[in-house]
Amino acid sequence: MITQNNNNRNIDPEKVTAERLNGYAALFGCIALVGAYATTGQIIPGFV
C-alpha cells in the first residue's frame, strides 16, 4: 500500500527575507568577532 503525503506549505516571502537577513547579520557578527580577536587578541576589546 502506497501512502502519499502531500503537505504543501506556503511560506510567507517576508519570513524568508527576515531569516536570510538574520543569517547575514549572524555571519557578519562572527566575522567581526574573528577580526577583533585577530587585531587585538581579545574576544571583546576593552573588556577585561
mmCIF file of the N, C-alpha and C atoms, coordinates in Angstrom:
data_MODEL
# 
_entry.id   MODEL 
# 
loop_
_atom_site.group_PDB 
_atom_site.id 
_atom_site.type_symbol 
_atom_site.label_atom_id 
_atom_site.label_alt_id 
_atom_site.label_comp_id 
_atom_site.label_asym_id 
_atom_site.label_entity_id 
_atom_site.label_seq_id 
_atom_site.pdbx_PDB_ins_code 
_atom_site.Cartn_x 
_atom_site.Cartn_y 
_atom_site.Cartn_z 
_atom_site.occupancy 
_atom_site.B_iso_or_equiv 
_atom_site.pdbx_formal_charge 
_atom_site.auth_seq_id 
_atom_site.auth_comp_id 
_atom_site.auth_asym_id 
_atom_site.auth_atom_id 
_atom_site.pdbx_PDB_model_num 
ATOM 1   N N  . MET A 1 1  ? 0.842  -1.170 0.000  1.00 0.00 ? 1  MET A N  1 
ATOM 2   C CA . MET A 1 1  ? 0.000  0.000  0.000  1.00 0.00 ? 1  MET A CA 1 
ATOM 3   C C  . MET A 1 1  ? 0.900  1.250  0.000  1.00 0.00 ? 1  MET A C  1 
ATOM 4   N N  . ILE A 1 2  ? 0.673  2.123  -0.921 1.00 0.00 ? 2  ILE A N  1 
ATOM 5   C CA . ILE A 1 2  ? 1.466  3.340  -1.053 1.00 0.00 ? 2  ILE A CA 1 
ATOM 6   C C  . ILE A 1 2  ? 0.685  4.505  -0.458 1.00 0.00 ? 2  ILE A C  1 
ATOM 7   N N  . THR A 1 3  ? 1.343  5.201  0.451  1.00 0.00 ? 3  THR A N  1 
ATOM 8   C CA . THR A 1 3  ? 0.722  6.363  1.077  1.00 0.00 ? 3  THR A CA 1 
ATOM 9   C C  . THR A 1 3  ? 1.380  7.621  0.533  1.00 0.00 ? 3  THR A C  1 
ATOM 10  N N  . GLN A 1 4  ? 0.586  8.511  0.049  1.00 0.00 ? 4  GLN A N  1 
ATOM 11  C CA . GLN A 1 4  ? 1.111  9.780  -0.453 1.00 0.00 ? 4  GLN A CA 1 
ATOM 12  C C  . GLN A 1 4  ? 0.770  10.870 0.541  1.00 0.00 ? 4  GLN A C  1 
ATOM 13  N N  . ASN A 1 5  ? 1.799  11.626 0.893  1.00 0.00 ? 5  ASN A N  1 
ATOM 14  C CA . ASN A 1 5  ? 1.625  12.707 1.851  1.00 0.00 ? 5  ASN A CA 1 
ATOM 15  C C  . ASN A 1 5  ? 1.926  14.008 1.127  1.00 0.00 ? 5  ASN A C  1 
ATOM 16  N N  . ASN A 1 6  ? 0.911  14.740 0.819  1.00 0.00 ? 6  ASN A N  1 
ATOM 17  C CA . ASN A 1 6  ? 1.079  16.000 0.097  1.00 0.00 ? 6  ASN A CA 1 
ATOM 18  C C  . ASN A 1 6  ? 0.901  17.165 1.061  1.00 0.00 ? 6  ASN A C  1 
ATOM 19  N N  . ASN A 1 7  ? 2.006  17.531 1.713  1.00 0.00 ? 7  ASN A N  1 
ATOM 20  C CA . ASN A 1 7  ? 1.977  18.689 2.602  1.00 0.00 ? 7  ASN A CA 1 
ATOM 21  C C  . ASN A 1 7  ? 2.563  19.873 1.853  1.00 0.00 ? 7  ASN A C  1 
ATOM 22  N N  . ASN A 1 8  ? 1.718  20.630 1.235  1.00 0.00 ? 8  ASN A N  1 
ATOM 23  C CA . ASN A 1 8  ? 2.171  21.824 0.532  1.00 0.00 ? 8  ASN A CA 1 
ATOM 24  C C  . ASN A 1 8  ? 2.122  22.987 1.510  1.00 0.00 ? 8  ASN A C  1 
ATOM 25  N N  . ARG A 1 9  ? 3.304  23.483 1.866  1.00 0.00 ? 9  ARG A N  1 
ATOM 26  C CA . ARG A 1 9  ? 3.372  24.585 2.813  1.00 0.00 ? 9  ARG A CA 1 
ATOM 27  C C  . ARG A 1 9  ? 3.632  25.871 2.062  1.00 0.00 ? 9  ARG A C  1 
ATOM 28  N N  . ASN A 1 10 ? 2.866  26.864 2.380  1.00 0.00 ? 10 ASN A N  1 
ATOM 29  C CA . ASN A 1 10 ? 3.073  28.180 1.805  1.00 0.00 ? 10 ASN A CA 1 
ATOM 30  C C  . ASN A 1 10 ? 3.807  29.027 2.829  1.00 0.00 ? 10 ASN A C  1 
ATOM 31  N N  . ILE A 1 11 ? 5.045  29.367 2.521  1.00 0.00 ? 11 ILE A N  1 
ATOM 32  C CA . ILE A 1 11 ? 5.856  30.166 3.425  1.00 0.00 ? 11 ILE A CA 1 
ATOM 33  C C  . ILE A 1 11 ? 5.818  31.604 2.932  1.00 0.00 ? 11 ILE A C  1 
ATOM 34  N N  . ASP A 1 12 ? 5.559  32.520 3.862  1.00 0.00 ? 12 ASP A N  1 
ATOM 35  C CA . ASP A 1 12 ? 5.487  33.926 3.502  1.00 0.00 ? 12 ASP A CA 1 
ATOM 36  C C  . ASP A 1 12 ? 6.848  34.423 3.027  1.00 0.00 ? 12 ASP A C  1 
ATOM 37  N N  . PRO A 1 13 ? 6.878  35.183 1.938  1.00 0.00 ? 13 PRO A N  1 
ATOM 38  C CA . PRO A 1 13 ? 8.152  35.725 1.464  1.00 0.00 ? 13 PRO A CA 1 
ATOM 39  C C  . PRO A 1 13 ? 8.814  36.649 2.480  1.00 0.00 ? 13 PRO A C  1 
ATOM 40  N N  . GLU A 1 14 ? 8.013  37.309 3.323  1.00 0.00 ? 14 GLU A N  1 
ATOM 41  C CA . GLU A 1 14 ? 8.572  38.191 4.343  1.00 0.00 ? 14 GLU A CA 1 
ATOM 42  C C  . GLU A 1 14 ? 9.381  37.392 5.358  1.00 0.00 ? 14 GLU A C  1 
ATOM 43  N N  . LYS A 1 15 ? 8.906  36.203 5.694  1.00 0.00 ? 15 LYS A N  1 
ATOM 44  C CA . LYS A 1 15 ? 9.630  35.362 6.662  1.00 0.00 ? 15 LYS A CA 1 
ATOM 45  C C  . LYS A 1 15 ? 10.935 34.848 6.069  1.00 0.00 ? 15 LYS A C  1 
ATOM 46  N N  . VAL A 1 16 ? 10.915 34.512 4.797  1.00 0.00 ? 16 VAL A N  1 
ATOM 47  C CA . VAL A 1 16 ? 12.134 34.051 4.138  1.00 0.00 ? 16 VAL A CA 1 
ATOM 48  C C  . VAL A 1 16 ? 13.157 35.173 4.114  1.00 0.00 ? 16 VAL A C  1 
ATOM 49  N N  . THR A 1 17 ? 12.718 36.378 3.804  1.00 0.00 ? 17 THR A N  1 
ATOM 50  C CA . THR A 1 17 ? 13.615 37.532 3.775  1.00 0.00 ? 17 THR A CA 1 
ATOM 51  C C  . THR A 1 17 ? 14.155 37.831 5.167  1.00 0.00 ? 17 THR A C  1 
ATOM 52  N N  . ALA A 1 18 ? 13.308 37.755 6.173  1.00 0.00 ? 18 ALA A N  1 
ATOM 53  C CA . ALA A 1 18 ? 13.734 38.029 7.544  1.00 0.00 ? 18 ALA A CA 1 
ATOM 54  C C  . ALA A 1 18 ? 14.765 36.998 8.010  1.00 0.00 ? 18 ALA A C  1 
ATOM 55  N N  . GLU A 1 19 ? 14.555 35.740 7.701  1.00 0.00 ? 19 GLU A N  1 
ATOM 56  C CA . GLU A 1 19 ? 15.505 34.706 8.107  1.00 0.00 ? 19 GLU A CA 1 
ATOM 57  C C  . GLU A 1 19 ? 16.831 34.852 7.374  1.00 0.00 ? 19 GLU A C  1 
ATOM 58  N N  . ARG A 1 20 ? 16.773 35.221 6.103  1.00 0.00 ? 20 ARG A N  1 
ATOM 59  C CA . ARG A 1 20 ? 18.009 35.428 5.347  1.00 0.00 ? 20 ARG A CA 1 
ATOM 60  C C  . ARG A 1 20 ? 18.786 36.615 5.911  1.00 0.00 ? 20 ARG A C  1 
ATOM 61  N N  . LEU A 1 21 ? 18.094 37.695 6.248  1.00 0.00 ? 21 LEU A N  1 
ATOM 62  C CA . LEU A 1 21 ? 18.740 38.863 6.834  1.00 0.00 ? 21 LEU A CA 1 
ATOM 63  C C  . LEU A 1 21 ? 19.332 38.524 8.194  1.00 0.00 ? 21 LEU A C  1 
ATOM 64  N N  . ASN A 1 22 ? 18.637 37.719 8.969  1.00 0.00 ? 22 ASN A N  1 
ATOM 65  C CA . ASN A 1 22 ? 19.151 37.282 10.262 1.00 0.00 ? 22 ASN A CA 1 
ATOM 66  C C  . ASN A 1 22 ? 20.422 36.448 10.082 1.00 0.00 ? 22 ASN A C  1 
ATOM 67  N N  . GLY A 1 23 ? 20.446 35.615 9.091  1.00 0.00 ? 23 GLY A N  1 
ATOM 68  C CA . GLY A 1 23 ? 21.635 34.818 8.813  1.00 0.00 ? 23 GLY A CA 1 
ATOM 69  C C  . GLY A 1 23 ? 22.813 35.676 8.406  1.00 0.00 ? 23 GLY A C  1 
ATOM 70  N N  . TYR A 1 24 ? 22.557 36.692 7.577  1.00 0.00 ? 24 TYR A N  1 
ATOM 71  C CA . TYR A 1 24 ? 23.634 37.599 7.177  1.00 0.00 ? 24 TYR A CA 1 
ATOM 72  C C  . TYR A 1 24 ? 24.175 38.361 8.378  1.00 0.00 ? 24 TYR A C  1 
ATOM 73  N N  . ALA A 1 25 ? 23.293 38.788 9.280  1.00 0.00 ? 25 ALA A N  1 
ATOM 74  C CA . ALA A 1 25 ? 23.729 39.507 10.477 1.00 0.00 ? 25 ALA A CA 1 
ATOM 75  C C  . ALA A 1 25 ? 24.564 38.601 11.380 1.00 0.00 ? 25 ALA A C  1 
ATOM 76  N N  . ALA A 1 26 ? 24.182 37.342 11.490 1.00 0.00 ? 26 ALA A N  1 
ATOM 77  C CA . ALA A 1 26 ? 24.948 36.401 12.310 1.00 0.00 ? 26 ALA A CA 1 
ATOM 78  C C  . ALA A 1 26 ? 26.327 36.153 11.700 1.00 0.00 ? 26 ALA A C  1 
ATOM 79  N N  . LEU A 1 27 ? 26.395 36.015 10.390 1.00 0.00 ? 27 LEU A N  1 
ATOM 80  C CA . LEU A 1 27 ? 27.684 35.820 9.734  1.00 0.00 ? 27 LEU A CA 1 
ATOM 81  C C  . LEU A 1 27 ? 28.572 37.045 9.905  1.00 0.00 ? 27 LEU A C  1 
ATOM 82  N N  . PHE A 1 28 ? 27.978 38.232 9.775  1.00 0.00 ? 28 PHE A N  1 
ATOM 83  C CA . PHE A 1 28 ? 28.742 39.461 9.960  1.00 0.00 ? 28 PHE A CA 1 
ATOM 84  C C  . PHE A 1 28 ? 29.279 39.545 11.385 1.00 0.00 ? 28 PHE A C  1 
ATOM 85  N N  . GLY A 1 29 ? 28.478 39.138 12.367 1.00 0.00 ? 29 GLY A N  1 
ATOM 86  C CA . GLY A 1 29 ? 28.924 39.143 13.752 1.00 0.00 ? 29 GLY A CA 1 
ATOM 87  C C  . GLY A 1 29 ? 30.074 38.181 13.984 1.00 0.00 ? 29 GLY A C  1 
ATOM 88  N N  . CYS A 1 30 ? 30.007 37.010 13.373 1.00 0.00 ? 30 CYS A N  1 
ATOM 89  C CA . CYS A 1 30 ? 31.104 36.045 13.519 1.00 0.00 ? 30 CYS A CA 1 
ATOM 90  C C  . CYS A 1 30 ? 32.379 36.558 12.869 1.00 0.00 ? 30 CYS A C  1 
ATOM 91  N N  . ILE A 1 31 ? 32.251 37.178 11.709 1.00 0.00 ? 31 ILE A N  1 
ATOM 92  C CA . ILE A 1 31 ? 33.423 37.730 11.032 1.00 0.00 ? 31 ILE A CA 1 
ATOM 93  C C  . ILE A 1 31 ? 34.009 38.877 11.849 1.00 0.00 ? 31 ILE A C  1 
ATOM 94  N N  . ALA A 1 32 ? 33.157 39.723 12.436 1.00 0.00 ? 32 ALA A N  1 
ATOM 95  C CA . ALA A 1 32 ? 33.631 40.817 13.275 1.00 0.00 ? 32 ALA A CA 1 
ATOM 96  C C  . ALA A 1 32 ? 34.335 40.279 14.518 1.00 0.00 ? 32 ALA A C  1 
ATOM 97  N N  . LEU A 1 33 ? 33.821 39.180 15.082 1.00 0.00 ? 33 LEU A N  1 
ATOM 98  C CA . LEU A 1 33 ? 34.446 38.561 16.244 1.00 0.00 ? 33 LEU A CA 1 
ATOM 99  C C  . LEU A 1 33 ? 35.846 38.058 15.911 1.00 0.00 ? 33 LEU A C  1 
ATOM 100 N N  . VAL A 1 34 ? 35.975 37.384 14.787 1.00 0.00 ? 34 VAL A N  1 
ATOM 101 C CA . VAL A 1 34 ? 37.281 36.874 14.371 1.00 0.00 ? 34 VAL A CA 1 
ATOM 102 C C  . VAL A 1 34 ? 38.234 38.031 14.073 1.00 0.00 ? 34 VAL A C  1 
ATOM 103 N N  . GLY A 1 35 ? 37.718 39.081 13.429 1.00 0.00 ? 35 GLY A N  1 
ATOM 104 C CA . GLY A 1 35 ? 38.553 40.239 13.131 1.00 0.00 ? 35 GLY A CA 1 
ATOM 105 C C  . GLY A 1 35 ? 39.028 40.942 14.386 1.00 0.00 ? 35 GLY A C  1 
ATOM 106 N N  . ALA A 1 36 ? 38.147 41.092 15.370 1.00 0.00 ? 36 ALA A N  1 
ATOM 107 C CA . ALA A 1 36 ? 38.536 41.735 16.623 1.00 0.00 ? 36 ALA A CA 1 
ATOM 108 C C  . ALA A 1 36 ? 39.569 40.894 17.362 1.00 0.00 ? 36 ALA A C  1 
ATOM 109 N N  . TYR A 1 37 ? 39.395 39.590 17.337 1.00 0.00 ? 37 TYR A N  1 
ATOM 110 C CA . TYR A 1 37 ? 40.358 38.720 18.015 1.00 0.00 ? 37 TYR A CA 1 
ATOM 111 C C  . TYR A 1 37 ? 41.707 38.739 17.297 1.00 0.00 ? 37 TYR A C  1 
ATOM 112 N N  . ALA A 1 38 ? 41.686 38.802 15.983 1.00 0.00 ? 38 ALA A N  1 
ATOM 113 C CA . ALA A 1 38 ? 42.936 38.804 15.218 1.00 0.00 ? 38 ALA A CA 1 
ATOM 114 C C  . ALA A 1 38 ? 43.716 40.096 15.428 1.00 0.00 ? 38 ALA A C  1 
ATOM 115 N N  . THR A 1 39 ? 43.023 41.220 15.570 1.00 0.00 ? 39 THR A N  1 
ATOM 116 C CA . THR A 1 39 ? 43.719 42.501 15.695 1.00 0.00 ? 39 THR A CA 1 
ATOM 117 C C  . THR A 1 39 ? 44.115 42.824 17.118 1.00 0.00 ? 39 THR A C  1 
ATOM 118 N N  . THR A 1 40 ? 43.289 42.463 18.103 1.00 0.00 ? 40 THR A N  1 
ATOM 119 C CA . THR A 1 40 ? 43.552 42.868 19.482 1.00 0.00 ? 40 THR A CA 1 
ATOM 120 C C  . THR A 1 40 ? 43.964 41.705 20.376 1.00 0.00 ? 40 THR A C  1 
ATOM 121 N N  . GLY A 1 41 ? 43.628 40.487 20.009 1.00 0.00 ? 41 GLY A N  1 
ATOM 122 C CA . GLY A 1 41 ? 43.920 39.343 20.862 1.00 0.00 ? 41 GLY A CA 1 
ATOM 123 C C  . GLY A 1 41 ? 42.907 39.142 21.951 1.00 0.00 ? 41 GLY A C  1 
ATOM 124 N N  . GLN A 1 42 ? 41.825 39.903 21.941 1.00 0.00 ? 42 GLN A N  1 
ATOM 125 C CA . GLN A 1 42 ? 40.771 39.772 22.937 1.00 0.00 ? 42 GLN A CA 1 
ATOM 126 C C  . GLN A 1 42 ? 39.458 39.462 22.221 1.00 0.00 ? 42 GLN A C  1 
ATOM 127 N N  . ILE A 1 43 ? 38.616 38.693 22.888 1.00 0.00 ? 43 ILE A N  1 
ATOM 128 C CA . ILE A 1 43 ? 37.301 38.382 22.297 1.00 0.00 ? 43 ILE A CA 1 
ATOM 129 C C  . ILE A 1 43 ? 36.453 39.660 22.254 1.00 0.00 ? 43 ILE A C  1 
ATOM 130 N N  . ILE A 1 44 ? 36.392 40.375 23.381 1.00 0.00 ? 44 ILE A N  1 
ATOM 131 C CA . ILE A 1 44 ? 35.658 41.643 23.448 1.00 0.00 ? 44 ILE A CA 1 
ATOM 132 C C  . ILE A 1 44 ? 36.686 42.726 23.785 1.00 0.00 ? 44 ILE A C  1 
ATOM 133 N N  . PRO A 1 45 ? 37.123 43.495 22.804 1.00 0.00 ? 45 PRO A N  1 
ATOM 134 C CA . PRO A 1 45 ? 38.151 44.516 23.071 1.00 0.00 ? 45 PRO A CA 1 
ATOM 135 C C  . PRO A 1 45 ? 37.678 45.539 24.116 1.00 0.00 ? 45 PRO A C  1 
ATOM 136 N N  . GLY A 1 46 ? 38.541 45.822 25.085 1.00 0.00 ? 46 GLY A N  1 
ATOM 137 C CA . GLY A 1 46 ? 38.223 46.786 26.126 1.00 0.00 ? 46 GLY A CA 1 
ATOM 138 C C  . GLY A 1 46 ? 37.577 46.179 27.342 1.00 0.00 ? 46 GLY A C  1 
ATOM 139 N N  . PHE A 1 47 ? 37.138 44.938 27.264 1.00 0.00 ? 47 PHE A N  1 
ATOM 140 C CA . PHE A 1 47 ? 36.515 44.259 28.397 1.00 0.00 ? 47 PHE A CA 1 
ATOM 141 C C  . PHE A 1 47 ? 37.549 43.335 29.026 1.00 0.00 ? 47 PHE A C  1 
ATOM 142 N N  . VAL A 1 48 ? 37.842 43.551 30.282 1.00 0.00 ? 48 VAL A N  1 
ATOM 143 C CA . VAL A 1 48 ? 38.919 42.782 30.923 1.00 0.00 ? 48 VAL A CA 1 
ATOM 144 C C  . VAL A 1 48 ? 38.433 41.424 31.325 1.00 0.00 ? 48 VAL A C  1 
# 
